[in-house]
């Protein structure tokens, strides 16, 4: 699976948070380091998308 770059709103704090989340999911302990990094990036992307969605909602609310 090719590794994609993180969206612009993904920040290093997202990666740290994603690594903490992944470590908490014990069934993922068996992943190789490369696979674990793919999961971490996917979690960080989800965090960034959630942030972007929140910003968009706030902007719509302000415009209304």
Biopython code that builds the backbone (N, CA, C, O; Angstrom):
import numpy as np
from Bio.PDB.StructureBuilder import StructureBuilder

atoms = [
    (1, "UNK", "N", (0.851, -1.164, 0.000)),
    (1, "UNK", "CA", (0.000, 0.000, 0.000)),
    (1, "UNK", "C", (0.904, 1.236, 0.000)),
    (1, "UNK", "O", (1.739, 1.394, 0.891)),
    (2, "UNK", "N", (0.738, 2.120, -1.007)),
    (2, "UNK", "CA", (1.598, 3.300, -1.052)),
    (2, "UNK", "C", (1.286, 4.265, 0.080)),
    (2, "UNK", "O", (0.135, 4.424, 0.487)),
    (3, "UNK", "N", (2.311, 4.888, 0.568)),
    (3, "UNK", "CA", (2.156, 5.853, 1.657)),
    (3, "UNK", "C", (1.836, 7.219, 1.067)),
    (3, "UNK", "O", (2.562, 7.715, 0.205)),
    (4, "UNK", "N", (0.745, 7.828, 1.532)),
    (4, "UNK", "CA", (0.357, 9.150, 1.061)),
    (4, "UNK", "C", (0.884, 10.188, 2.041)),
    (4, "UNK", "O", (1.060, 9.918, 3.229)),
    (5, "UNK", "N", (1.131, 11.381, 1.510)),
    (5, "UNK", "CA", (1.526, 12.455, 2.414)),
    (5, "UNK", "C", (0.306, 12.919, 3.190)),
    (5, "UNK", "O", (-0.830, 12.750, 2.745)),
    (6, "UNK", "N", (0.547, 13.498, 4.340)),
    (6, "UNK", "CA", (-0.538, 13.950, 5.192)),
    (6, "UNK", "C", (-1.148, 15.231, 4.643)),
    (6, "UNK", "O", (-0.458, 16.018, 3.995)),
    (7, "UNK", "N", (-2.434, 15.448, 4.897)),
    (7, "UNK", "CA", (-3.040, 16.696, 4.457)),
    (7, "UNK", "C", (-2.383, 17.897, 5.126)),
    (7, "UNK", "O", (-1.724, 17.765, 6.158)),
    (8, "UNK", "N", (-2.569, 19.056, 4.532)),
    (8, "UNK", "CA", (-1.898, 20.254, 5.038)),
    (8, "UNK", "C", (-2.214, 20.539, 6.494)),
    (8, "UNK", "O", (-1.361, 21.058, 7.215)),
    (9, "UNK", "N", (-3.423, 20.213, 6.947)),
    (9, "UNK", "CA", (-3.784, 20.533, 8.322)),
    (9, "UNK", "C", (-3.277, 19.496, 9.324)),
    (9, "UNK", "O", (-3.409, 19.685, 10.534)),
    (10, "UNK", "N", (-2.703, 18.410, 8.830)),
    (10, "UNK", "CA", (-2.125, 17.432, 9.753)),
    (10, "UNK", "C", (-0.823, 18.011, 10.291)),
    (10, "UNK", "O", (0.040, 18.442, 9.526)),
    (11, "UNK", "N", (-0.693, 18.015, 11.582)),
    (11, "UNK", "CA", (0.495, 18.585, 12.198)),
    (11, "UNK", "C", (1.192, 17.503, 13.010)),
    (11, "UNK", "O", (0.643, 16.425, 13.237)),
    (12, "UNK", "N", (2.404, 17.808, 13.440)),
    (12, "UNK", "CA", (3.178, 16.805, 14.164)),
    (12, "UNK", "C", (2.467, 16.336, 15.425)),
    (12, "UNK", "O", (2.609, 15.176, 15.809)),
    (13, "UNK", "N", (1.717, 17.196, 16.067)),
    (13, "UNK", "CA", (0.951, 16.787, 17.234)),
    (13, "UNK", "C", (-0.050, 15.700, 16.890)),
    (13, "UNK", "O", (-0.337, 14.828, 17.710)),
    (14, "UNK", "N", (-0.588, 15.754, 15.657)),
    (14, "UNK", "CA", (-1.515, 14.718, 15.212)),
    (14, "UNK", "C", (-0.808, 13.368, 15.131)),
    (14, "UNK", "O", (-1.373, 12.343, 15.513)),
    (15, "UNK", "N", (0.421, 13.369, 14.634)),
    (15, "UNK", "CA", (1.167, 12.114, 14.543)),
    (15, "UNK", "C", (1.461, 11.549, 15.928)),
    (15, "UNK", "O", (1.350, 10.342, 16.141)),
    (16, "UNK", "N", (1.833, 12.405, 16.864)),
    (16, "UNK", "CA", (2.085, 11.948, 18.236)),
    (16, "UNK", "C", (0.816, 11.371, 18.848)),
    (16, "UNK", "O", (0.834, 10.315, 19.479)),
    (17, "UNK", "N", (-0.280, 12.083, 18.649)),
    (17, "UNK", "CA", (-1.564, 11.616, 19.182)),
    (17, "UNK", "C", (-1.972, 10.295, 18.537)),
    (17, "UNK", "O", (-2.477, 9.393, 19.206)),
    (18, "UNK", "N", (-1.747, 10.193, 17.233)),
    (18, "UNK", "CA", (-2.086, 8.965, 16.513)),
    (18, "UNK", "C", (-1.244, 7.788, 17.016)),
    (18, "UNK", "O", (-1.752, 6.674, 17.151)),
    (19, "UNK", "N", (0.033, 8.032, 17.291)),
    (19, "UNK", "CA", (0.885, 6.950, 17.827)),
    (19, "UNK", "C", (0.387, 6.496, 19.206)),
    (19, "UNK", "O", (0.402, 5.306, 19.518)),
    (20, "UNK", "N", (-0.049, 7.452, 20.018)),
    (20, "UNK", "CA", (-0.611, 7.094, 21.330)),
    (20, "UNK", "C", (-1.865, 6.251, 21.165)),
    (20, "UNK", "O", (-2.053, 5.263, 21.875)),
    (21, "UNK", "N", (-2.722, 6.638, 20.231)),
    (21, "UNK", "CA", (-3.956, 5.878, 19.979)),
    (21, "UNK", "C", (-3.610, 4.477, 19.510)),
    (21, "UNK", "O", (-4.189, 3.500, 19.986)),
    (22, "UNK", "N", (-2.666, 4.369, 18.575)),
    (22, "UNK", "CA", (-2.316, 3.052, 18.056)),
    (22, "UNK", "C", (-1.725, 2.154, 19.137)),
    (22, "UNK", "O", (-2.020, 0.960, 19.182)),
    (23, "UNK", "N", (-0.899, 2.720, 20.000)),
    (23, "UNK", "CA", (-0.317, 1.908, 21.086)),
    (23, "UNK", "C", (-1.405, 1.392, 22.031)),
    (23, "UNK", "O", (-1.245, 0.338, 22.647)),
    (24, "UNK", "N", (-2.498, 2.125, 22.143)),
    (24, "UNK", "CA", (-3.589, 1.712, 23.023)),
    (24, "UNK", "C", (-4.392, 0.547, 22.428)),
    (24, "UNK", "O", (-5.097, -0.152, 23.155)),
    (25, "UNK", "N", (-4.287, 0.337, 21.122)),
    (25, "UNK", "CA", (-5.023, -0.746, 20.470)),
    (25, "UNK", "C", (-4.152, -1.991, 20.442)),
    (25, "UNK", "O", (-3.403, -2.204, 19.489)),
    (26, "UNK", "N", (-4.243, -2.802, 21.461)),
    (26, "UNK", "CA", (-3.373, -3.968, 21.600)),
    (26, "UNK", "C", (-3.446, -4.957, 20.427)),
    (26, "UNK", "O", (-2.433, -5.584, 20.117)),
    (27, "UNK", "N", (-4.601, -5.124, 19.761)),
    (27, "UNK", "CA", (-4.595, -6.051, 18.619)),
    (27, "UNK", "C", (-3.642, -5.632, 17.499)),
    (27, "UNK", "O", (-3.300, -6.449, 16.643)),
    (28, "UNK", "N", (-3.211, -4.373, 17.495)),
    (28, "UNK", "CA", (-2.305, -3.909, 16.448)),
    (28, "UNK", "C", (-0.836, -4.096, 16.814)),
    (28, "UNK", "O", (0.047, -3.718, 16.044)),
    (29, "UNK", "N", (-0.571, -4.666, 17.965)),
    (29, "UNK", "CA", (0.807, -4.873, 18.410)),
    (29, "UNK", "C", (1.610, -5.770, 17.471)),
    (29, "UNK", "O", (2.837, -5.681, 17.433)),
    (30, "UNK", "N", (0.938, -6.622, 16.720)),
    (30, "UNK", "CA", (1.634, -7.575, 15.863)),
    (30, "UNK", "C", (2.074, -6.976, 14.526)),
    (30, "UNK", "O", (2.726, -7.662, 13.738)),
    (31, "UNK", "N", (1.737, -5.727, 14.253)),
    (31, "UNK", "CA", (2.093, -5.105, 12.980)),
    (31, "UNK", "C", (3.593, -4.840, 12.887)),
    (31, "UNK", "O", (4.266, -4.579, 13.883)),
    (32, "UNK", "N", (4.085, -4.917, 11.664)),
    (32, "UNK", "CA", (5.483, -4.545, 11.438)),
    (32, "UNK", "C", (5.611, -3.029, 11.619)),
    (32, "UNK", "O", (4.607, -2.320, 11.561)),
    (33, "UNK", "N", (6.815, -2.529, 11.834)),
    (33, "UNK", "CA", (6.983, -1.073, 11.985)),
    (33, "UNK", "C", (6.458, -0.281, 10.775)),
    (33, "UNK", "O", (5.878, 0.792, 10.939)),
    (34, "UNK", "N", (6.663, -0.809, 9.569)),
    (34, "UNK", "CA", (6.170, -0.110, 8.370)),
    (34, "UNK", "C", (4.645, -0.075, 8.339)),
    (34, "UNK", "O", (4.048, 0.955, 8.029)),
    (35, "UNK", "N", (4.016, -1.211, 8.663)),
    (35, "UNK", "CA", (2.552, -1.251, 8.695)),
    (35, "UNK", "C", (1.999, -0.368, 9.812)),
    (35, "UNK", "O", (0.972, 0.290, 9.645)),
    (36, "UNK", "N", (2.682, -0.362, 10.938)),
    (36, "UNK", "CA", (2.249, 0.471, 12.053)),
    (36, "UNK", "C", (2.294, 1.948, 11.666)),
    (36, "UNK", "O", (1.408, 2.714, 12.044)),
    (37, "UNK", "N", (3.312, 2.348, 10.919)),
    (37, "UNK", "CA", (3.416, 3.751, 10.484)),
    (37, "UNK", "C", (2.280, 4.106, 9.518)),
    (37, "UNK", "O", (1.789, 5.234, 9.541)),
    (38, "UNK", "N", (1.860, 3.171, 8.682)),
    (38, "UNK", "CA", (0.720, 3.398, 7.785)),
    (38, "UNK", "C", (-0.536, 3.643, 8.609)),
    (38, "UNK", "O", (-1.312, 4.550, 8.306)),
    (39, "UNK", "N", (-0.739, 2.837, 9.652)),
    (39, "UNK", "CA", (-1.902, 3.009, 10.522)),
    (39, "UNK", "C", (-1.832, 4.355, 11.242)),
    (39, "UNK", "O", (-2.838, 5.057, 11.346)),
    (40, "UNK", "N", (-0.662, 4.711, 11.732)),
    (40, "UNK", "CA", (-0.486, 5.993, 12.420)),
    (40, "UNK", "C", (-0.838, 7.144, 11.489)),
    (40, "UNK", "O", (-1.527, 8.080, 11.896)),
    (41, "UNK", "N", (-0.374, 7.087, 10.245)),
    (41, "UNK", "CA", (-0.666, 8.162, 9.289)),
    (41, "UNK", "C", (-2.158, 8.224, 8.969)),
    (41, "UNK", "O", (-2.711, 9.310, 8.795)),
    (42, "UNK", "N", (-2.809, 7.069, 8.890)),
    (42, "UNK", "CA", (-4.254, 7.060, 8.637)),
    (42, "UNK", "C", (-5.014, 7.686, 9.809)),
    (42, "UNK", "O", (-5.963, 8.441, 9.598)),
    (43, "UNK", "N", (-4.607, 7.380, 11.030)),
    (43, "UNK", "CA", (-5.245, 7.976, 12.211)),
    (43, "UNK", "C", (-5.004, 9.483, 12.221)),
    (43, "UNK", "O", (-5.929, 10.253, 12.479)),
    (44, "UNK", "N", (-3.781, 9.908, 11.946)),
    (44, "UNK", "CA", (-3.460, 11.341, 11.921)),
    (44, "UNK", "C", (-4.260, 12.061, 10.843)),
    (44, "UNK", "O", (-4.702, 13.193, 11.043)),
    (45, "UNK", "N", (-4.444, 11.406, 9.700)),
    (45, "UNK", "CA", (-5.251, 12.000, 8.636)),
    (45, "UNK", "C", (-6.697, 12.166, 9.097)),
    (45, "UNK", "O", (-7.334, 13.176, 8.795)),
    (46, "UNK", "N", (-7.214, 11.185, 9.823)),
    (46, "UNK", "CA", (-8.569, 11.296, 10.364)),
    (46, "UNK", "C", (-8.693, 12.447, 11.353)),
    (46, "UNK", "O", (-9.694, 13.163, 11.354)),
    (47, "UNK", "N", (-7.680, 12.626, 12.192)),
    (47, "UNK", "CA", (-7.679, 13.741, 13.141)),
    (47, "UNK", "C", (-7.685, 15.066, 12.370)),
    (47, "UNK", "O", (-8.439, 15.981, 12.700)),
    (48, "UNK", "N", (-6.844, 15.158, 11.348)),
    (48, "UNK", "CA", (-6.763, 16.395, 10.556)),
    (48, "UNK", "C", (-8.066, 16.666, 9.819)),
    (48, "UNK", "O", (-8.513, 17.811, 9.749)),
    (49, "UNK", "N", (-8.682, 15.619, 9.265)),
    (49, "UNK", "CA", (-9.966, 15.809, 8.575)),
    (49, "UNK", "C", (-11.043, 16.275, 9.549)),
    (49, "UNK", "O", (-11.875, 17.116, 9.205)),
    (50, "UNK", "N", (-11.028, 15.740, 10.742)),
    (50, "UNK", "CA", (-11.987, 16.185, 11.756)),
    (50, "UNK", "C", (-11.789, 17.649, 12.103)),
    (50, "UNK", "O", (-12.756, 18.392, 12.265)),
    (51, "UNK", "N", (-10.536, 18.062, 12.218)),
    (51, "UNK", "CA", (-10.237, 19.464, 12.492)),
    (51, "UNK", "C", (-10.716, 20.343, 11.343)),
    (51, "UNK", "O", (-11.338, 21.382, 11.563)),
    (52, "UNK", "N", (-10.419, 19.914, 10.102)),
    (52, "UNK", "CA", (-10.834, 20.684, 8.926)),
    (52, "UNK", "C", (-12.350, 20.799, 8.872)),
    (52, "UNK", "O", (-12.881, 21.866, 8.563)),
    (53, "UNK", "N", (-13.046, 19.718, 9.167)),
    (53, "UNK", "CA", (-14.510, 19.731, 9.175)),
    (53, "UNK", "C", (-15.029, 20.710, 10.230)),
    (53, "UNK", "O", (-15.975, 21.456, 9.975)),
    (54, "UNK", "N", (-14.418, 20.707, 11.396)),
    (54, "UNK", "CA", (-14.810, 21.632, 12.454)),
    (54, "UNK", "C", (-14.598, 23.081, 12.043)),
    (54, "UNK", "O", (-15.431, 23.940, 12.332)),
    (55, "UNK", "N", (-13.488, 23.353, 11.372)),
    (55, "UNK", "CA", (-13.215, 24.717, 10.901)),
    (55, "UNK", "C", (-14.252, 25.132, 9.865)),
    (55, "UNK", "O", (-14.761, 26.252, 9.903)),
    (56, "UNK", "N", (-14.562, 24.229, 8.943)),
    (56, "UNK", "CA", (-15.565, 24.541, 7.918)),
    (56, "UNK", "C", (-16.929, 24.800, 8.539)),
    (56, "UNK", "O", (-17.636, 25.715, 8.117)),
    (57, "UNK", "N", (-17.305, 24.014, 9.528)),
    (57, "UNK", "CA", (-18.589, 24.228, 10.193)),
    (57, "UNK", "C", (-18.612, 25.573, 10.910)),
    (57, "UNK", "O", (-19.620, 26.279, 10.871)),
    (58, "UNK", "N", (-17.512, 25.932, 11.561)),
    (58, "UNK", "CA", (-17.442, 27.216, 12.265)),
    (58, "UNK", "C", (-17.533, 28.374, 11.275)),
    (58, "UNK", "O", (-18.177, 29.384, 11.556)),
    (59, "UNK", "N", (-16.894, 28.228, 10.123)),
    (59, "UNK", "CA", (-16.945, 29.278, 9.113)),
    (59, "UNK", "C", (-18.359, 29.433, 8.562)),
    (59, "UNK", "O", (-18.809, 30.555, 8.332)),
    (60, "UNK", "N", (-19.059, 28.334, 8.349)),
    (60, "UNK", "CA", (-20.448, 28.385, 7.866)),
    (60, "UNK", "C", (-21.347, 29.046, 8.909)),
    (60, "UNK", "O", (-22.236, 29.827, 8.571)),
    (61, "UNK", "N", (-21.106, 28.727, 10.171)),
    (61, "UNK", "CA", (-21.912, 29.300, 11.252)),
    (61, "UNK", "C", (-21.702, 30.811, 11.327)),
    (61, "UNK", "O", (-22.653, 31.564, 11.534)),
    (62, "UNK", "N", (-20.458, 31.249, 11.160)),
    (62, "UNK", "CA", (-20.161, 32.679, 11.209)),
    (62, "UNK", "C", (-20.780, 33.407, 10.015)),
    (62, "UNK", "O", (-21.210, 34.553, 10.146)),
    (63, "UNK", "N", (-20.827, 32.751, 8.853)),
    (63, "UNK", "CA", (-21.377, 33.375, 7.650)),
    (63, "UNK", "C", (-22.897, 33.491, 7.724)),
    (63, "UNK", "O", (-23.485, 34.358, 7.077)),
    (64, "UNK", "N", (-23.528, 32.632, 8.499)),
    (64, "UNK", "CA", (-24.998, 32.625, 8.580)),
    (64, "UNK", "C", (-25.552, 33.725, 9.435)),
    (64, "UNK", "O", (-26.768, 33.834, 9.588)),
]
sb = StructureBuilder()
sb.init_structure("model")
sb.init_model(0)
sb.init_chain("A")
sb.init_seg("    ")
for serial, (resi, resn, name, xyz) in enumerate(atoms, 1):
    if name == "N":
        sb.init_residue(resn, " ", resi, " ")
    sb.init_atom(name, np.array(xyz, "f"), 0.0, 1.0, " ", f" {name:<3s}", serial, name[0])
structure = sb.get_structure()
